[in-house]
Amino acid sequence: MKLDRILKYQNIDVGVFKEEKNLASSETAKSIKKHDDIVSQMREAVSRSDLEAGTLFARMHEIDAQIENICLHERNIMSVEPGTLEQLETLDKDLNSYNEQLQALERDVRRMLERLQEMQSEFAKHVSSANRSQEESRKLNIEYKKMKEAHFAKFQKEYTVLKTLSAEIDPQLLAAYKVRRAAKKMPVFVPYSADSGCCPACGMQIVAEVGDKLKAQGDFAKCPNCERIVYLP
């Protein structure tokens, strides 16, 4: 049968895969992911704060220039002695306008300084949270490494047999198997029955797509729905 070696490989690998899946879904693995996610979220928050702070500082530089410009205008008009009542009134209106502009700009600056203070506090919280999660993740990874070592020790014989078998399997067939294994589509090879015409893994009716390809024992084809490999036993 064309698939003898890969089916033997799969029969052993199914048990290994199950234990690998259990290890990956263990509470330790989940906790590592949770803390790593927190670190990523805190880094993103810090990055956003950096951008916001940059925008605020740039705006403050603009306001400094605006204030300097207003003060320059004030000095210029104050240096001119009004000759008439109308000129005096115009001067007074200009000064009031400049004063209102300065007050508005000062309010903007106060709001930005308050926001920068808030951001400083937020930054400290983000860094503290990230540091705590990094430390927890470090401890958990040490524990998880020991769990993986125990897993490989437990299945050392199986891994050795799989390595030996892999050298006896067509490389393209083994590559197709590993792609589906990585996608958690196990078992990869599933026996097809012409009587049902369905993929035994996903249950889809596939006789029209694979019927002509499966004539003799060992023939195989890809399920168009789940992409597992169906074969004639």
C-alpha positions in Angstrom: 0.0 0.0 0.0 1.4 3.4 -1.0 0.5 5.0 2.3 1.8 2.3 4.7 4.7 4.3 6.1 2.8 7.6 6.5 -0.1 5.9 8.1 2.2 4.2 10.6 3.8 7.6 11.2 0.4 9.1 11.8 -0.7 6.3 14.2 2.2 7.1 16.4 2.0 10.9 15.9 -1.7 11.1 16.9 -0.8 10.3 20.5 2.1 12.6 20.5 0.0 15.4 19.0 -2.6 15.0 21.6 -0.1 15.4 24.4 1.5 18.4 22.7 -2.0 19.9 22.4 -2.6 19.3 26.1 0.7 20.9 27.0 0.0 24.0 24.8 -3.5 24.4 26.4 -2.2 23.9 29.9 -2.9 26.5 32.6 0.8 27.4 32.6 0.8 28.0 28.8 -2.4 30.1 29.1 -0.9 32.2 31.9 2.2 32.8 29.9 0.1 34.0 27.0 -2.0 36.2 29.3 1.1 37.9 30.8 2.8 38.2 27.4 -0.4 39.9 26.1 -0.3 42.3 29.0 3.3 43.2 28.2 2.3 43.8 24.5 -0.7 45.9 25.5 1.4 48.0 27.8 4.1 48.6 25.2 1.4 49.7 22.7 0.0 52.0 25.3 3.4 53.5 25.9 3.9 53.9 22.2 0.6 55.7 21.9 1.6 58.0 24.8 4.9 58.8 23.1 3.0 59.9 20.0 0.5 61.9 22.0 3.3 63.6 24.0 5.1 64.4 20.8 2.0 66.0 19.4 1.5 68.0 22.6 5.1 69.3 22.7 4.9 70.3 19.1 1.7 72.2 19.8 3.3 73.9 22.8 6.2 75.0 20.6 3.6 76.5 18.2 1.9 78.3 21.1 5.2 79.7 22.2 5.7 81.1 18.7 2.2 82.5 18.7 2.7 84.2 22.1 5.9 85.7 21.0 4.3 87.0 17.9 1.4 88.5 19.9 3.8 90.1 22.4 5.8 91.6 19.4 2.6 93.1 18.0 1.7 94.5 21.5 5.1 96.2 21.8 4.8 97.6 18.3 1.4 99.2 18.8 2.4 100.4 22.3 5.3 102.2 20.8 3.0 104.4 18.7 1.5 107.4 20.4 -2.2 107.7 19.5 -3.0 111.1 18.0 -6.8 110.9 18.1 -9.5 109.4 20.3 -10.4 107.1 17.4 -6.8 105.8 17.3 -6.8 105.4 21.1 -10.0 103.3 20.9 -8.5 101.2 18.1 -5.4 100.7 20.2 -7.5 99.6 23.2 -9.5 97.1 21.0 -6.3 95.7 19.7 -4.8 95.3 23.1 -8.0 93.6 24.4 -7.9 91.3 21.4 -4.3 90.3 22.0 -5.0 89.8 25.7 -7.9 87.5 24.9 -5.7 85.5 22.5 -3.0 85.2 25.2 -5.5 84.0 27.8 -6.9 81.4 25.3 -3.4 80.2 24.6 -2.5 80.1 28.3 -5.6 77.9 28.9 -4.5 75.6 26.1 -1.0 75.3 27.7 -2.5 74.6 31.1 -4.7 71.8 29.7 -1.7 70.3 27.9 0.4 70.4 31.0 -2.3 68.7 32.9 -2.6 66.0 30.3 1.2 65.5 30.3 1.0 65.0 34.1 -1.8 62.5 33.6 0.3 60.7 31.0 3.3 60.6 33.3 1.2 58.8 35.9 -0.2 56.5 33.2 3.3 55.8 31.9 4.4 54.7 35.4 1.4 52.4 35.7 2.1 50.9 32.3 5.7 50.3 33.1 4.9 48.8 36.5 2.3 46.5 35.0 4.6 45.4 32.1 7.5 44.7 34.6 5.2 42.6 36.8 3.9 40.6 33.8 7.4 40.1 32.4 8.6 38.7 35.7 5.6 36.4 36.0 6.1 35.3 32.4 9.8 34.6 33.1 8.9 32.4 36.1 6.2 30.6 34.1 8.5 30.0 31.2 11.0 28.2 33.4 8.1 26.0 34.6 6.9 25.5 31.1 10.3 24.5 29.9 10.5 21.8 32.6 7.0 20.6 31.4 8.3 20.4 27.8 11.4 18.5 28.9 9.2 16.0 30.8 7.0 15.6 27.7 10.0 14.9 25.4 11.4 12.5 27.9 8.1 10.7 28.1 7.8 10.4 24.3 11.4 10.0 23.5 10.8 6.6 22.0 8.0 7.9 19.8 10.0 10.9 18.6 12.8 8.6 17.7 10.6 6.2 15.7 8.9 9.2 13.9 12.3 10.5 12.9 13.3 7.1 11.5 10.0 6.8 9.6 10.2 10.3 8.2 13.3 9.3 6.2 11.2 6.5 4.6 8.3 8.7 3.6 8.0 10.7 0.3 9.1 14.2 1.2 6.1 15.9 -0.5 3.7 13.6 1.3 5.4 14.2 4.6 5.4 18.0 4.0 1.6 17.9 3.2 1.1 16.0 6.5 3.1 18.5 8.5 1.2 21.5 7.0 -2.1 20.0 8.1 -0.7 18.9 11.5 0.4 22.5 12.1 -3.1 23.6 11.2 -4.4 21.1 13.9 -6.2 19.1 11.2 -5.6 15.7 12.9 -5.8 13.0 11.8 -4.5 14.1 8.4 -5.2 10.9 6.5 -8.7 9.6 6.9 -10.1 6.4 5.3 -12.7 7.1 2.5 -15.7 4.9 1.9 -17.3 5.0 -1.6 -20.5 3.8 0.0 -21.0 7.1 1.9 -19.0 9.4 -0.4 -18.4 11.6 2.5 -15.2 12.9 4.1 -15.1 11.0 7.4 -13.5 14.0 9.1 -15.7 16.9 8.1 -18.7 15.0 6.8 -19.0 16.8 3.5 -20.2 14.9 0.5 -17.1 14.7 -1.8 -17.8 11.9 -4.2 -18.0 14.2 -7.2 -14.6 15.8 -6.4 -12.6 12.7 -5.4 -14.5 9.7 -6.7 -12.5 9.5 -10.0 -9.2 9.8 -8.1 -9.9 6.9 -5.6 -10.0 3.7 -7.6 -7.4 1.4 -6.0 -6.2 0.7 -2.5 -3.8 3.4 -1.4 -5.2 6.0 -3.7 -5.6 9.4 -2.0 -7.0 12.9 -2.7 -7.6 16.1 -0.8 -10.9 16.9 0.7 -12.1 20.1 -0.9 -13.7 21.2 2.3 -11.4 20.5 5.3 -8.3 19.8 3.1 -7.5 16.5 5.0 -6.3 13.7 2.8 -8.9 10.9 2.2 -7.6 7.5 1.0 -8.9 4.1 0.0 -8.0 1.6 2.7 
